[in-house]
């Protein structure tokens, strides 16, 4: 009888321990998602303020890994008309991200659009 009470107590303690760890994991995931959304908003605002990029559709997407200390990956996609504009986009993204974090990598998925043909 004493052994079954002892086992029941350990099972209850184990259950609460597992539940506590699960709550911490969910909270950490929520915090990391909020961090990614904040960084994405800051980068989007910086791109919108850059007058040289007006009219271009550039989409930054931020991926934050689960473990703290892992670098953030910023995927930049869209179409730019010239290599100089591509460099401007990357410069703006790098500047905006470096104000928030120091550990990030930029995944450049920008495409060059073909020059527009003028009808003659």
Biopython code that builds the backbone (N, CA, C, O; Angstrom):
import numpy as np
from Bio.PDB.StructureBuilder import StructureBuilder

atoms = [
    (1, "UNK", "N", (0.820, -1.195, 0.000)),
    (1, "UNK", "CA", (0.000, 0.000, 0.000)),
    (1, "UNK", "C", (0.865, 1.260, 0.000)),
    (1, "UNK", "O", (0.563, 2.227, -0.700)),
    (2, "UNK", "N", (1.929, 1.244, 0.781)),
    (2, "UNK", "CA", (2.831, 2.387, 0.864)),
    (2, "UNK", "C", (3.551, 2.597, -0.459)),
    (2, "UNK", "O", (3.801, 3.730, -0.869)),
    (3, "UNK", "N", (3.884, 1.488, -1.127)),
    (3, "UNK", "CA", (4.564, 1.588, -2.424)),
    (3, "UNK", "C", (3.658, 2.212, -3.485)),
    (3, "UNK", "O", (4.136, 2.997, -4.303)),
    (4, "UNK", "N", (2.388, 1.892, -3.494)),
    (4, "UNK", "CA", (1.484, 2.463, -4.493)),
    (4, "UNK", "C", (1.255, 3.958, -4.236)),
    (4, "UNK", "O", (1.099, 4.720, -5.190)),
    (5, "UNK", "N", (1.231, 4.388, -2.992)),
    (5, "UNK", "CA", (1.092, 5.818, -2.679)),
    (5, "UNK", "C", (2.353, 6.559, -3.122)),
    (5, "UNK", "O", (2.283, 7.663, -3.663)),
    (6, "UNK", "N", (3.489, 5.942, -2.888)),
    (6, "UNK", "CA", (4.762, 6.546, -3.296)),
    (6, "UNK", "C", (4.809, 6.692, -4.823)),
    (6, "UNK", "O", (5.219, 7.732, -5.338)),
    (7, "UNK", "N", (4.391, 5.653, -5.535)),
    (7, "UNK", "CA", (4.363, 5.685, -6.999)),
    (7, "UNK", "C", (3.383, 6.737, -7.508)),
    (7, "UNK", "O", (3.685, 7.452, -8.463)),
    (8, "UNK", "N", (2.217, 6.838, -6.881)),
    (8, "UNK", "CA", (1.225, 7.837, -7.291)),
    (8, "UNK", "C", (1.775, 9.248, -7.096)),
    (8, "UNK", "O", (1.566, 10.110, -7.949)),
    (9, "UNK", "N", (2.459, 9.494, -6.010)),
    (9, "UNK", "CA", (3.057, 10.811, -5.773)),
    (9, "UNK", "C", (4.089, 11.135, -6.843)),
    (9, "UNK", "O", (4.117, 12.254, -7.355)),
    (10, "UNK", "N", (4.918, 10.194, -7.178)),
    (10, "UNK", "CA", (5.933, 10.434, -8.209)),
    (10, "UNK", "C", (5.307, 10.662, -9.578)),
    (10, "UNK", "O", (5.810, 11.463, -10.365)),
    (11, "UNK", "N", (4.216, 9.964, -9.865)),
    (11, "UNK", "CA", (3.522, 10.177, -11.131)),
    (11, "UNK", "C", (2.936, 11.591, -11.201)),
    (11, "UNK", "O", (3.008, 12.242, -12.244)),
    (12, "UNK", "N", (2.362, 12.060, -10.103)),
    (12, "UNK", "CA", (1.809, 13.414, -10.070)),
    (12, "UNK", "C", (2.928, 14.442, -10.243)),
    (12, "UNK", "O", (2.778, 15.397, -11.005)),
    (13, "UNK", "N", (4.043, 14.253, -9.545)),
    (13, "UNK", "CA", (5.183, 15.158, -9.670)),
    (13, "UNK", "C", (5.705, 15.146, -11.108)),
    (13, "UNK", "O", (6.004, 16.198, -11.673)),
    (14, "UNK", "N", (5.812, 13.968, -11.685)),
    (14, "UNK", "CA", (6.269, 13.849, -13.068)),
    (14, "UNK", "C", (5.329, 14.543, -14.041)),
    (14, "UNK", "O", (5.778, 15.200, -14.980)),
    (15, "UNK", "N", (4.025, 14.401, -13.822)),
    (15, "UNK", "CA", (3.044, 15.060, -14.680)),
    (15, "UNK", "C", (3.201, 16.576, -14.632)),
    (15, "UNK", "O", (3.216, 17.236, -15.671)),
    (16, "UNK", "N", (3.316, 17.124, -13.427)),
    (16, "UNK", "CA", (3.467, 18.574, -13.298)),
    (16, "UNK", "C", (4.795, 19.056, -13.866)),
    (16, "UNK", "O", (4.869, 20.159, -14.409)),
    (17, "UNK", "N", (5.816, 18.267, -13.753)),
    (17, "UNK", "CA", (7.109, 18.625, -14.328)),
    (17, "UNK", "C", (7.011, 18.674, -15.854)),
    (17, "UNK", "O", (7.507, 19.618, -16.470)),
    (18, "UNK", "N", (6.393, 17.693, -16.459)),
    (18, "UNK", "CA", (6.216, 17.661, -17.918)),
    (18, "UNK", "C", (5.324, 18.812, -18.365)),
    (18, "UNK", "O", (5.602, 19.449, -19.381)),
    (19, "UNK", "N", (4.261, 19.085, -17.623)),
    (19, "UNK", "CA", (3.377, 20.203, -17.971)),
    (19, "UNK", "C", (4.129, 21.526, -17.878)),
    (19, "UNK", "O", (3.935, 22.395, -18.728)),
    (20, "UNK", "N", (4.976, 21.701, -16.877)),
    (20, "UNK", "CA", (5.761, 22.925, -16.735)),
    (20, "UNK", "C", (6.726, 23.120, -17.881)),
    (20, "UNK", "O", (6.878, 24.235, -18.380)),
    (21, "UNK", "N", (7.380, 22.056, -18.304)),
    (21, "UNK", "CA", (8.300, 22.139, -19.444)),
    (21, "UNK", "C", (7.532, 22.477, -20.716)),
    (21, "UNK", "O", (8.000, 23.278, -21.525)),
    (22, "UNK", "N", (6.367, 21.879, -20.901)),
    (22, "UNK", "CA", (5.564, 22.166, -22.097)),
    (22, "UNK", "C", (5.140, 23.632, -22.133)),
    (22, "UNK", "O", (5.159, 24.251, -23.197)),
    (23, "UNK", "N", (4.765, 24.186, -21.009)),
    (23, "UNK", "CA", (4.372, 25.600, -20.954)),
    (23, "UNK", "C", (5.567, 26.481, -21.311)),
    (23, "UNK", "O", (5.418, 27.446, -22.061)),
    (24, "UNK", "N", (6.741, 26.163, -20.788)),
    (24, "UNK", "CA", (7.945, 26.947, -21.099)),
    (24, "UNK", "C", (8.273, 26.886, -22.593)),
    (24, "UNK", "O", (8.646, 27.901, -23.180)),
    (25, "UNK", "N", (8.141, 25.726, -23.207)),
    (25, "UNK", "CA", (8.436, 25.569, -24.629)),
    (25, "UNK", "C", (7.458, 26.389, -25.466)),
    (25, "UNK", "O", (7.872, 27.069, -26.405)),
    (26, "UNK", "N", (6.182, 26.335, -25.144)),
    (26, "UNK", "CA", (5.177, 27.104, -25.884)),
    (26, "UNK", "C", (5.431, 28.600, -25.718)),
    (26, "UNK", "O", (5.304, 29.357, -26.680)),
    (27, "UNK", "N", (5.786, 29.033, -24.513)),
    (27, "UNK", "CA", (6.064, 30.446, -24.269)),
    (27, "UNK", "C", (7.297, 30.903, -25.034)),
    (27, "UNK", "O", (7.311, 32.006, -25.581)),
    (28, "UNK", "N", (8.326, 30.074, -25.078)),
    (28, "UNK", "CA", (9.536, 30.415, -25.824)),
    (28, "UNK", "C", (9.234, 30.527, -27.315)),
    (28, "UNK", "O", (9.729, 31.436, -27.981)),
    (29, "UNK", "N", (8.429, 29.612, -27.840)),
    (29, "UNK", "CA", (8.062, 29.662, -29.254)),
    (29, "UNK", "C", (7.274, 30.943, -29.556)),
    (29, "UNK", "O", (7.495, 31.578, -30.587)),
    (30, "UNK", "N", (6.364, 31.317, -28.668)),
    (30, "UNK", "CA", (5.586, 32.537, -28.850)),
    (30, "UNK", "C", (6.496, 33.763, -28.837)),
    (30, "UNK", "O", (6.320, 34.674, -29.647)),
    (31, "UNK", "N", (7.458, 33.792, -27.932)),
    (31, "UNK", "CA", (8.374, 34.925, -27.844)),
    (31, "UNK", "C", (9.244, 35.019, -29.094)),
    (31, "UNK", "O", (9.460, 36.115, -29.612)),
    (32, "UNK", "N", (9.740, 33.900, -29.579)),
    (32, "UNK", "CA", (10.575, 33.903, -30.778)),
    (32, "UNK", "C", (9.771, 34.362, -31.999)),
    (32, "UNK", "O", (10.295, 35.074, -32.855)),
    (33, "UNK", "N", (8.510, 33.958, -32.078)),
    (33, "UNK", "CA", (7.647, 34.393, -33.177)),
    (33, "UNK", "C", (7.406, 35.902, -33.105)),
    (33, "UNK", "O", (7.399, 36.580, -34.132)),
    (34, "UNK", "N", (7.211, 36.423, -31.904)),
    (34, "UNK", "CA", (7.027, 37.864, -31.731)),
    (34, "UNK", "C", (8.297, 38.628, -32.111)),
    (34, "UNK", "O", (8.219, 39.693, -32.723)),
    (35, "UNK", "N", (9.469, 38.087, -31.748)),
    (35, "UNK", "CA", (10.741, 38.710, -32.134)),
    (35, "UNK", "C", (10.879, 38.777, -33.654)),
    (35, "UNK", "O", (11.315, 39.790, -34.201)),
    (36, "UNK", "N", (10.506, 37.692, -34.328)),
    (36, "UNK", "CA", (10.596, 37.649, -35.788)),
    (36, "UNK", "C", (9.650, 38.669, -36.412)),
    (36, "UNK", "O", (10.024, 39.357, -37.361)),
    (37, "UNK", "N", (8.439, 38.773, -35.893)),
    (37, "UNK", "CA", (7.468, 39.724, -36.435)),
    (37, "UNK", "C", (7.946, 41.162, -36.235)),
    (37, "UNK", "O", (7.764, 42.001, -37.118)),
    (38, "UNK", "N", (8.548, 41.451, -35.099)),
    (38, "UNK", "CA", (9.060, 42.796, -34.837)),
    (38, "UNK", "C", (10.182, 43.146, -35.807)),
    (38, "UNK", "O", (10.177, 44.226, -36.397)),
    (39, "UNK", "N", (11.137, 42.246, -35.977)),
    (39, "UNK", "CA", (12.248, 42.499, -36.892)),
    (39, "UNK", "C", (11.745, 42.650, -38.325)),
    (39, "UNK", "O", (12.225, 43.509, -39.065)),
    (40, "UNK", "N", (10.797, 41.830, -38.712)),
    (40, "UNK", "CA", (10.221, 41.916, -40.058)),
    (40, "UNK", "C", (9.543, 43.271, -40.285)),
    (40, "UNK", "O", (9.662, 43.853, -41.363)),
    (41, "UNK", "N", (8.843, 43.763, -39.279)),
    (41, "UNK", "CA", (8.173, 45.068, -39.388)),
    (41, "UNK", "C", (9.189, 46.202, -39.500)),
    (41, "UNK", "O", (9.006, 47.129, -40.289)),
    (42, "UNK", "N", (10.258, 46.125, -38.713)),
    (42, "UNK", "CA", (11.291, 47.165, -38.769)),
    (42, "UNK", "C", (11.943, 47.197, -40.150)),
    (42, "UNK", "O", (12.177, 48.272, -40.701)),
    (43, "UNK", "N", (12.236, 46.030, -40.705)),
    (43, "UNK", "CA", (12.863, 45.960, -42.030)),
    (43, "UNK", "C", (11.895, 46.460, -43.105)),
    (43, "UNK", "O", (12.296, 47.203, -44.001)),
    (44, "UNK", "N", (10.635, 46.060, -43.024)),
    (44, "UNK", "CA", (9.641, 46.519, -44.003)),
    (44, "UNK", "C", (9.497, 48.032, -43.971)),
    (44, "UNK", "O", (9.413, 48.675, -45.018)),
    (45, "UNK", "N", (9.467, 48.598, -42.777)),
    (45, "UNK", "CA", (9.374, 50.064, -42.658)),
    (45, "UNK", "C", (10.587, 50.746, -43.277)),
    (45, "UNK", "O", (10.451, 51.761, -43.961)),
    (46, "UNK", "N", (11.768, 50.195, -43.040)),
    (46, "UNK", "CA", (12.984, 50.784, -43.602)),
    (46, "UNK", "C", (12.963, 50.727, -45.125)),
    (46, "UNK", "O", (13.392, 51.674, -45.784)),
    (47, "UNK", "N", (12.471, 49.636, -45.687)),
    (47, "UNK", "CA", (12.389, 49.513, -47.144)),
    (47, "UNK", "C", (11.375, 50.510, -47.717)),
    (47, "UNK", "O", (11.598, 51.079, -48.786)),
    (48, "UNK", "N", (10.280, 50.716, -47.013)),
    (48, "UNK", "CA", (9.264, 51.663, -47.486)),
    (48, "UNK", "C", (9.761, 53.109, -47.420)),
    (48, "UNK", "O", (9.370, 53.933, -48.248)),
    (49, "UNK", "N", (10.606, 53.420, -46.457)),
    (49, "UNK", "CA", (11.130, 54.785, -46.327)),
    (49, "UNK", "C", (12.200, 55.111, -47.355)),
    (49, "UNK", "O", (12.459, 56.286, -47.616)),
    (50, "UNK", "N", (12.827, 54.102, -47.943)),
    (50, "UNK", "CA", (13.899, 54.328, -48.918)),
    (50, "UNK", "C", (13.288, 54.777, -50.244)),
    (50, "UNK", "O", (12.614, 53.997, -50.917)),
    (51, "UNK", "N", (13.526, 56.032, -50.615)),
    (51, "UNK", "CA", (12.897, 56.587, -51.819)),
    (51, "UNK", "C", (13.396, 55.921, -53.098)),
    (51, "UNK", "O", (12.660, 55.857, -54.083)),
    (52, "UNK", "N", (14.627, 55.427, -53.100)),
    (52, "UNK", "CA", (15.163, 54.778, -54.306)),
    (52, "UNK", "C", (14.435, 53.472, -54.618)),
    (52, "UNK", "O", (14.537, 52.947, -55.727)),
    (53, "UNK", "N", (13.706, 52.955, -53.639)),
    (53, "UNK", "CA", (13.019, 51.673, -53.834)),
    (53, "UNK", "C", (11.512, 51.828, -54.014)),
    (53, "UNK", "O", (10.786, 50.834, -54.021)),
    (54, "UNK", "N", (11.037, 53.055, -54.158)),
    (54, "UNK", "CA", (9.589, 53.263, -54.278)),
    (54, "UNK", "C", (9.070, 52.586, -55.544)),
    (54, "UNK", "O", (9.688, 52.651, -56.607)),
    (55, "UNK", "N", (7.938, 51.946, -55.400)),
    (55, "UNK", "CA", (7.316, 51.248, -56.525)),
    (55, "UNK", "C", (7.768, 49.799, -56.672)),
    (55, "UNK", "O", (7.192, 49.055, -57.467)),
    (56, "UNK", "N", (8.779, 49.387, -55.927)),
    (56, "UNK", "CA", (9.246, 47.998, -56.001)),
    (56, "UNK", "C", (8.559, 47.171, -54.921)),
    (56, "UNK", "O", (8.307, 47.651, -53.816)),
    (57, "UNK", "N", (8.266, 45.941, -55.256)),
    (57, "UNK", "CA", (7.657, 45.041, -54.280)),
    (57, "UNK", "C", (8.767, 44.145, -53.731)),
    (57, "UNK", "O", (9.203, 43.195, -54.381)),
    (58, "UNK", "N", (9.205, 44.471, -52.530)),
    (58, "UNK", "CA", (10.264, 43.722, -51.855)),
    (58, "UNK", "C", (9.657, 43.143, -50.582)),
    (58, "UNK", "O", (9.027, 43.863, -49.808)),
    (59, "UNK", "N", (9.845, 41.851, -50.366)),
    (59, "UNK", "CA", (9.255, 41.187, -49.210)),
    (59, "UNK", "C", (10.344, 40.585, -48.328)),
    (59, "UNK", "O", (11.019, 39.640, -48.736)),
    (60, "UNK", "N", (10.521, 41.124, -47.120)),
    (60, "UNK", "CA", (11.437, 40.489, -46.175)),
    (60, "UNK", "C", (10.672, 39.473, -45.320)),
    (60, "UNK", "O", (9.573, 39.761, -44.845)),
    (61, "UNK", "N", (11.241, 38.311, -45.130)),
    (61, "UNK", "CA", (10.656, 37.289, -44.271)),
    (61, "UNK", "C", (11.718, 36.867, -43.269)),
    (61, "UNK", "O", (12.828, 36.500, -43.653)),
    (62, "UNK", "N", (11.381, 36.918, -41.991)),
    (62, "UNK", "CA", (12.351, 36.628, -40.938)),
    (62, "UNK", "C", (12.048, 35.258, -40.344)),
    (62, "UNK", "O", (10.906, 34.957, -39.995)),
    (63, "UNK", "N", (13.084, 34.434, -40.235)),
    (63, "UNK", "CA", (12.976, 33.110, -39.628)),
    (63, "UNK", "C", (13.878, 33.083, -38.402)),
    (63, "UNK", "O", (15.096, 33.223, -38.514)),
    (64, "UNK", "N", (13.272, 32.901, -37.227)),
    (64, "UNK", "CA", (14.032, 32.826, -35.987)),
    (64, "UNK", "C", (14.028, 31.377, -35.535)),
    (64, "UNK", "O", (12.969, 30.765, -35.397)),
    (65, "UNK", "N", (15.201, 30.837, -35.308)),
    (65, "UNK", "CA", (15.298, 29.453, -34.849)),
    (65, "UNK", "C", (14.803, 29.343, -33.411)),
    (65, "UNK", "O", (14.740, 30.337, -32.687)),
    (66, "UNK", "N", (14.464, 28.156, -33.019)),
    (66, "UNK", "CA", (13.901, 27.915, -31.694)),
    (66, "UNK", "C", (14.915, 28.209, -30.588)),
    (66, "UNK", "O", (14.568, 28.810, -29.572)),
    (67, "UNK", "N", (16.156, 27.790, -30.782)),
    (67, "UNK", "CA", (17.158, 27.931, -29.728)),
    (67, "UNK", "C", (17.736, 29.337, -29.710)),
    (67, "UNK", "O", (18.055, 29.906, -30.754)),
    (68, "UNK", "N", (17.862, 29.873, -28.543)),
    (68, "UNK", "CA", (18.441, 31.204, -28.348)),
    (68, "UNK", "C", (19.912, 31.150, -28.753)),
    (68, "UNK", "O", (20.600, 30.162, -28.498)),
    (69, "UNK", "N", (20.372, 32.197, -29.373)),
    (69, "UNK", "CA", (21.760, 32.249, -29.808)),
    (69, "UNK", "C", (21.943, 31.831, -31.257)),
    (69, "UNK", "O", (23.013, 32.042, -31.829)),
    (70, "UNK", "N", (20.916, 31.239, -31.859)),
    (70, "UNK", "CA", (20.994, 30.886, -33.268)),
    (70, "UNK", "C", (20.786, 32.137, -34.104)),
    (70, "UNK", "O", (19.945, 32.970, -33.765)),
    (71, "UNK", "N", (21.538, 32.286, -35.193)),
    (71, "UNK", "CA", (21.355, 33.486, -36.012)),
    (71, "UNK", "C", (19.987, 33.513, -36.694)),
    (71, "UNK", "O", (19.423, 32.471, -37.029)),
    (72, "UNK", "N", (19.478, 34.702, -36.887)),
    (72, "UNK", "CA", (18.212, 34.921, -37.569)),
    (72, "UNK", "C", (18.475, 34.891, -39.073)),
    (72, "UNK", "O", (19.490, 35.413, -39.535)),
    (73, "UNK", "N", (17.575, 34.288, -39.831)),
    (73, "UNK", "CA", (17.691, 34.289, -41.286)),
    (73, "UNK", "C", (16.642, 35.249, -41.845)),
    (73, "UNK", "O", (15.450, 35.123, -41.565)),
    (74, "UNK", "N", (17.110, 36.207, -42.639)),
    (74, "UNK", "CA", (16.224, 37.177, -43.267)),
    (74, "UNK", "C", (16.214, 36.879, -44.765)),
    (74, "UNK", "O", (17.218, 37.078, -45.449)),
    (75, "UNK", "N", (15.090, 36.406, -45.266)),
    (75, "UNK", "CA", (14.942, 36.122, -46.687)),
    (75, "UNK", "C", (14.333, 37.351, -47.357)),
    (75, "UNK", "O", (13.258, 37.811, -46.972)),
    (76, "UNK", "N", (15.024, 37.871, -48.351)),
    (76, "UNK", "CA", (14.557, 39.056, -49.071)),
    (76, "UNK", "C", (14.194, 38.614, -50.478)),
    (76, "UNK", "O", (15.050, 38.132, -51.220)),
    (77, "UNK", "N", (12.931, 38.776, -50.851)),
    (77, "UNK", "CA", (12.489, 38.364, -52.185)),
    (77, "UNK", "C", (11.772, 39.517, -52.875)),
    (77, "UNK", "O", (11.271, 40.441, -52.234)),
    (78, "UNK", "N", (11.740, 39.433, -54.175)),
    (78, "UNK", "CA", (11.101, 40.455, -54.989)),
    (78, "UNK", "C", (11.853, 40.620, -56.293)),
    (78, "UNK", "O", (12.732, 39.824, -56.625)),
    (79, "UNK", "N", (11.499, 41.654, -57.022)),
    (79, "UNK", "CA", (12.120, 41.919, -58.320)),
    (79, "UNK", "C", (12.650, 43.342, -58.321)),
    (79, "UNK", "O", (11.957, 44.282, -57.931)),
    (80, "UNK", "N", (13.890, 43.484, -58.766)),
    (80, "UNK", "CA", (14.512, 44.807, -58.869)),
    (80, "UNK", "C", (14.946, 45.033, -60.309)),
    (80, "UNK", "O", (15.276, 44.076, -61.009)),
    (81, "UNK", "N", (14.952, 46.298, -60.770)),
    (81, "UNK", "CA", (15.267, 46.559, -62.170)),
    (81, "UNK", "C", (16.759, 46.584, -62.495)),
    (81, "UNK", "O", (17.133, 46.478, -63.663)),
    (82, "UNK", "N", (17.622, 46.725, -61.475)),
    (82, "UNK", "CA", (19.050, 46.864, -61.761)),
    (82, "UNK", "C", (19.867, 46.351, -60.583)),
    (82, "UNK", "O", (19.383, 46.336, -59.452)),
    (83, "UNK", "N", (21.110, 45.928, -60.842)),
    (83, "UNK", "CA", (21.970, 45.455, -59.746)),
    (83, "UNK", "C", (22.191, 46.512, -58.664)),
    (83, "UNK", "O", (22.348, 46.171, -57.491)),
    (84, "UNK", "N", (22.204, 47.772, -59.041)),
    (84, "UNK", "CA", (22.371, 48.829, -58.051)),
    (84, "UNK", "C", (21.221, 48.882, -57.059)),
    (84, "UNK", "O", (21.422, 49.151, -55.874)),
    (85, "UNK", "N", (20.035, 48.626, -57.543)),
    (85, "UNK", "CA", (18.863, 48.589, -56.656)),
    (85, "UNK", "C", (18.946, 47.384, -55.719)),
    (85, "UNK", "O", (18.546, 47.468, -54.558)),
    (86, "UNK", "N", (19.458, 46.279, -56.220)),
    (86, "UNK", "CA", (19.647, 45.090, -55.378)),
    (86, "UNK", "C", (20.581, 45.424, -54.220)),
    (86, "UNK", "O", (20.311, 45.064, -53.074)),
    (87, "UNK", "N", (21.670, 46.109, -54.520)),
    (87, "UNK", "CA", (22.619, 46.498, -53.476)),
    (87, "UNK", "C", (21.970, 47.449, -52.470)),
    (87, "UNK", "O", (22.249, 47.373, -51.273)),
    (88, "UNK", "N", (21.109, 48.338, -52.952)),
    (88, "UNK", "CA", (20.403, 49.253, -52.058)),
    (88, "UNK", "C", (19.482, 48.478, -51.118)),
    (88, "UNK", "O", (19.431, 48.762, -49.922)),
    (89, "UNK", "N", (18.760, 47.506, -51.656)),
    (89, "UNK", "CA", (17.854, 46.693, -50.832)),
    (89, "UNK", "C", (18.652, 45.982, -49.740)),
    (89, "UNK", "O", (18.276, 46.024, -48.568)),
    (90, "UNK", "N", (19.743, 45.334, -50.119)),
    (90, "UNK", "CA", (20.537, 44.586, -49.144)),
    (90, "UNK", "C", (21.134, 45.532, -48.100)),
    (90, "UNK", "O", (21.185, 45.194, -46.917)),
    (91, "UNK", "N", (21.580, 46.702, -48.526)),
    (91, "UNK", "CA", (22.142, 47.687, -47.590)),
    (91, "UNK", "C", (21.088, 48.139, -46.576)),
    (91, "UNK", "O", (21.373, 48.230, -45.382)),
    (92, "UNK", "N", (19.878, 48.421, -47.049)),
    (92, "UNK", "CA", (18.793, 48.857, -46.165)),
    (92, "UNK", "C", (18.415, 47.742, -45.195)),
    (92, "UNK", "O", (18.231, 47.992, -44.004)),
    (93, "UNK", "N", (18.300, 46.521, -45.695)),
    (93, "UNK", "CA", (17.948, 45.381, -44.838)),
    (93, "UNK", "C", (19.036, 45.161, -43.787)),
    (93, "UNK", "O", (18.734, 44.959, -42.611)),
    (94, "UNK", "N", (20.286, 45.199, -44.206)),
    (94, "UNK", "CA", (21.399, 44.993, -43.268)),
    (94, "UNK", "C", (21.412, 46.086, -42.191)),
    (94, "UNK", "O", (21.621, 45.798, -41.012)),
    (95, "UNK", "N", (21.190, 47.334, -42.598)),
    (95, "UNK", "CA", (21.175, 48.440, -41.642)),
    (95, "UNK", "C", (20.038, 48.329, -40.640)),
    (95, "UNK", "O", (20.241, 48.536, -39.443)),
    (96, "UNK", "N", (18.847, 48.003, -41.119)),
    (96, "UNK", "CA", (17.689, 47.888, -40.231)),
    (96, "UNK", "C", (17.854, 46.710, -39.272)),
    (96, "UNK", "O", (17.543, 46.823, -38.086)),
    (97, "UNK", "N", (18.338, 45.590, -39.781)),
    (97, "UNK", "CA", (18.505, 44.403, -38.930)),
    (97, "UNK", "C", (19.595, 44.616, -37.888)),
    (97, "UNK", "O", (19.466, 44.156, -36.754)),
    (98, "UNK", "N", (20.661, 45.306, -38.260)),
    (98, "UNK", "CA", (21.770, 45.489, -37.320)),
    (98, "UNK", "C", (21.398, 46.424, -36.174)),
    (98, "UNK", "O", (22.059, 46.407, -35.135)),
    (99, "UNK", "N", (20.359, 47.238, -36.335)),
    (99, "UNK", "CA", (19.901, 48.066, -35.221)),
    (99, "UNK", "C", (19.160, 47.240, -34.178)),
    (99, "UNK", "O", (19.057, 47.651, -33.022)),
    (100, "UNK", "N", (18.641, 46.075, -34.577)),
    (100, "UNK", "CA", (17.877, 45.221, -33.662)),
    (100, "UNK", "C", (18.726, 44.066, -33.141)),
    (100, "UNK", "O", (18.706, 43.762, -31.948)),
    (101, "UNK", "N", (19.470, 43.424, -34.039)),
    (101, "UNK", "CA", (20.251, 42.232, -33.679)),
    (101, "UNK", "C", (21.623, 42.307, -34.327)),
    (101, "UNK", "O", (21.837, 43.034, -35.297)),
    (102, "UNK", "N", (22.538, 41.543, -33.770)),
    (102, "UNK", "CA", (23.872, 41.489, -34.369)),
    (102, "UNK", "C", (24.113, 40.162, -35.086)),
    (102, "UNK", "O", (25.041, 40.042, -35.886)),
    (103, "UNK", "N", (23.285, 39.180, -34.800)),
    (103, "UNK", "CA", (23.473, 37.845, -35.384)),
    (103, "UNK", "C", (22.363, 37.546, -36.387)),
    (103, "UNK", "O", (21.282, 37.086, -36.020)),
    (104, "UNK", "N", (22.649, 37.813, -37.653)),
    (104, "UNK", "CA", (21.658, 37.536, -38.692)),
    (104, "UNK", "C", (22.383, 37.193, -39.988)),
    (104, "UNK", "O", (23.546, 37.541, -40.190)),
    (105, "UNK", "N", (21.666, 36.507, -40.846)),
    (105, "UNK", "CA", (22.157, 36.181, -42.187)),
    (105, "UNK", "C", (21.074, 36.579, -43.176)),
    (105, "UNK", "O", (19.885, 36.374, -42.930)),
    (106, "UNK", "N", (21.494, 37.146, -44.290)),
    (106, "UNK", "CA", (20.541, 37.578, -45.311)),
    (106, "UNK", "C", (20.560, 36.585, -46.459)),
    (106, "UNK", "O", (21.607, 36.304, -47.041)),
    (107, "UNK", "N", (19.389, 36.062, -46.772)),
    (107, "UNK", "CA", (19.208, 35.149, -47.904)),
    (107, "UNK", "C", (18.631, 35.977, -49.060)),
    (107, "UNK", "O", (17.440, 36.287, -49.079)),
    (108, "UNK", "N", (19.480, 36.326, -50.006)),
    (108, "UNK", "CA", (19.103, 37.197, -51.127)),
    (108, "UNK", "C", (18.402, 36.380, -52.205)),
    (108, "UNK", "O", (19.029, 35.581, -52.902)),
    (109, "UNK", "N", (17.102, 36.588, -52.333)),
    (109, "UNK", "CA", (16.331, 35.919, -53.391)),
    (109, "UNK", "C", (15.728, 36.945, -54.342)),
    (109, "UNK", "O", (14.668, 36.724, -54.928)),
    (110, "UNK", "N", (16.417, 38.063, -54.484)),
    (110, "UNK", "CA", (15.946, 39.110, -55.390)),
    (110, "UNK", "C", (16.239, 38.717, -56.831)),
    (110, "UNK", "O", (17.300, 38.169, -57.131)),
    (111, "UNK", "N", (15.310, 38.995, -57.703)),
    (111, "UNK", "CA", (15.474, 38.693, -59.125)),
    (111, "UNK", "C", (15.582, 40.003, -59.890)),
    (111, "UNK", "O", (14.934, 40.994, -59.554)),
    (112, "UNK", "N", (16.408, 39.988, -60.915)),
    (112, "UNK", "CA", (16.515, 41.151, -61.795)),
    (112, "UNK", "C", (15.421, 41.057, -62.839)),
    (112, "UNK", "O", (15.258, 40.026, -63.493)),
    (113, "UNK", "N", (14.673, 42.138, -62.993)),
    (113, "UNK", "CA", (13.629, 42.132, -64.021)),
    (113, "UNK", "C", (14.266, 42.514, -65.347)),
    (113, "UNK", "O", (15.186, 43.331, -65.382)),
    (114, "UNK", "N", (13.785, 41.933, -66.437)),
    (114, "UNK", "CA", (14.323, 42.298, -67.735)),
    (114, "UNK", "C", (13.955, 43.744, -68.069)),
    (114, "UNK", "O", (12.902, 44.227, -67.652)),
    (115, "UNK", "N", (14.801, 44.423, -68.806)),
    (115, "UNK", "CA", (14.486, 45.814, -69.142)),
    (115, "UNK", "C", (13.208, 45.897, -69.975)),
    (115, "UNK", "O", (12.933, 45.037, -70.811)),
    (116, "UNK", "N", (12.445, 46.945, -69.727)),
    (116, "UNK", "CA", (11.182, 47.144, -70.465)),
    (116, "UNK", "C", (11.498, 47.563, -71.889)),
    (116, "UNK", "O", (12.384, 48.385, -72.125)),
    (117, "UNK", "N", (10.778, 47.000, -72.822)),
    (117, "UNK", "CA", (10.971, 47.359, -74.235)),
    (117, "UNK", "C", (10.047, 48.505, -74.578)),
    (117, "UNK", "O", (8.879, 48.536, -74.188)),
    (118, "UNK", "N", (10.594, 49.431, -75.306)),
    (118, "UNK", "CA", (9.820, 50.586, -75.737)),
    (118, "UNK", "C", (9.299, 50.300, -77.142)),
    (118, "UNK", "O", (10.061, 49.943, -78.041)),
    (119, "UNK", "N", (8.007, 50.461, -77.312)),
    (119, "UNK", "CA", (7.391, 50.226, -78.624)),
    (119, "UNK", "C", (7.793, 51.375, -79.555)),
    (119, "UNK", "O", (7.743, 52.545, -79.176)),
    (120, "UNK", "N", (8.195, 51.015, -80.785)),
    (120, "UNK", "CA", (8.594, 52.067, -81.736)),
    (120, "UNK", "C", (7.653, 52.147, -82.893)),
    (120, "UNK", "O", (7.839, 52.975, -83.785)),
]
sb = StructureBuilder()
sb.init_structure("model")
sb.init_model(0)
sb.init_chain("A")
sb.init_seg("    ")
for serial, (resi, resn, name, xyz) in enumerate(atoms, 1):
    if name == "N":
        sb.init_residue(resn, " ", resi, " ")
    sb.init_atom(name, np.array(xyz, "f"), 0.0, 1.0, " ", f" {name:<3s}", serial, name[0])
structure = sb.get_structure()
